[in-house]
Amino acid sequence: MPIPLDSRKKPASVKIHVSTGAGVDIVWADGHPSHYDFAYLREECPCASCNEERNKKAVLAGFAGPSSSPLLPMYKPKPRAQSAVPVGNYAIQISFTDGHGAGIFSYDHLRSICPCPDCAREFRSPGA
């Protein structure tokens, strides 16, 4: 039997601002507005390759220990969206200027990663 969807994770309105680079704005069914910068979405890409890369970084960070100083990151231009298309009525697929376009951002995932502190408390587990 399928798990019922959380109605708070259903969008009432979705605006994707590719041409201006402003990001994605969603108003959820419960009235909560969320704004996502494209750089934030690129970092939170849910595809298998990105998840694997995040897991590798987490493992390496664990080996480095808390007292080691982090290396300075190489300069990378801020990723922007080249295009965005709806995927059915459940997700958005965004192609980024760094050539990555494999991530499909489900509305469930987008609500779970909403950058506001209220959604962080409500939709993310304490260890996430």
C-alpha positions in Angstrom: 0.0 0.0 0.0 1.5 3.4 -1.0 2.5 5.9 1.7 0.2 8.9 1.6 1.9 12.1 0.4 2.3 14.9 2.9 0.1 17.7 1.5 2.5 20.3 2.8 5.0 19.1 0.2 2.6 19.9 -2.7 3.3 23.2 -4.5 0.5 25.7 -5.1 2.7 27.9 -7.3 6.1 27.3 -8.9 8.2 30.0 -10.6 11.6 29.2 -12.1 13.6 32.3 -12.9 16.2 30.9 -15.4 16.7 34.1 -17.5 17.2 36.4 -14.6 19.2 33.8 -12.5 17.1 34.6 -9.5 16.4 30.9 -8.6 13.2 29.0 -7.9 10.3 30.3 -5.9 7.6 27.9 -4.6 4.5 28.7 -2.6 3.4 25.4 -0.9 -0.1 24.2 -0.4 0.1 25.3 3.3 1.0 28.8 2.2 4.7 28.7 3.1 6.9 30.4 0.5 10.4 29.0 -0.3 13.2 30.5 -2.3 16.1 28.4 -3.7 19.2 30.0 -5.3 20.5 28.0 -8.2 23.9 27.6 -6.4 22.1 26.1 -3.4 20.1 23.7 -5.6 23.3 22.6 -7.4 24.9 21.7 -4.0 21.8 19.8 -3.0 21.4 17.9 -6.3 19.7 14.6 -5.4 21.2 12.5 -8.3 23.2 9.4 -7.6 26.5 10.9 -8.7 26.2 13.9 -6.4 25.0 11.8 -3.5 28.1 9.5 -4.0 30.4 12.6 -4.1 28.8 14.0 -0.8 29.2 10.6 0.9 32.9 10.5 -0.1 33.5 14.0 1.2 31.8 13.1 4.5 34.0 10.0 4.9 37.2 12.0 4.1 36.1 14.7 6.5 35.7 12.0 9.2 39.3 10.8 8.6 40.7 14.3 8.7 39.6 14.8 12.2 38.2 18.0 13.8 41.6 19.6 14.5 42.8 19.6 10.9 42.4 22.8 8.9 40.3 22.6 5.8 42.0 23.2 2.5 41.0 26.2 0.6 38.6 25.3 -2.2 39.5 26.0 -5.8 37.7 28.9 -7.3 34.6 27.8 -9.2 32.2 30.2 -10.8 28.8 30.2 -9.1 26.6 27.7 -11.0 23.6 29.1 -12.8 20.7 27.4 -14.5 20.8 27.0 -18.3 17.3 25.5 -18.4 14.6 23.9 -16.3 11.7 21.7 -17.3 8.9 20.1 -15.3 9.0 16.4 -14.8 5.4 15.2 -14.7 3.6 17.0 -11.9 6.1 15.9 -9.2 9.5 17.4 -10.0 11.7 19.9 -11.8 14.9 19.0 -13.8 17.5 21.7 -13.9 20.5 21.8 -16.3 23.3 23.9 -14.8 26.1 25.9 -16.4 28.7 23.5 -15.1 27.3 20.9 -17.5 25.4 18.9 -14.8 21.7 18.2 -15.5 21.0 14.7 -14.1 19.3 15.8 -10.9 15.5 15.6 -10.8 14.3 17.8 -7.9 11.1 16.3 -6.6 8.7 18.7 -4.8 9.1 16.4 -1.8 12.9 16.8 -1.9 12.6 20.6 -2.4 10.3 21.1 0.6 12.7 18.9 2.7 15.7 21.1 1.7 13.9 24.5 2.1 16.6 26.7 3.5 14.4 28.3 6.2 14.8 27.2 9.8 11.1 26.3 10.2 11.3 23.7 7.4 14.6 22.5 8.7 13.0 21.6 12.0 9.9 20.2 10.4 11.2 18.2 7.5 14.8 17.2 8.2 16.0 14.6 10.6 18.4 15.9 13.3 21.3 14.0 11.8 20.7 15.4 8.3 
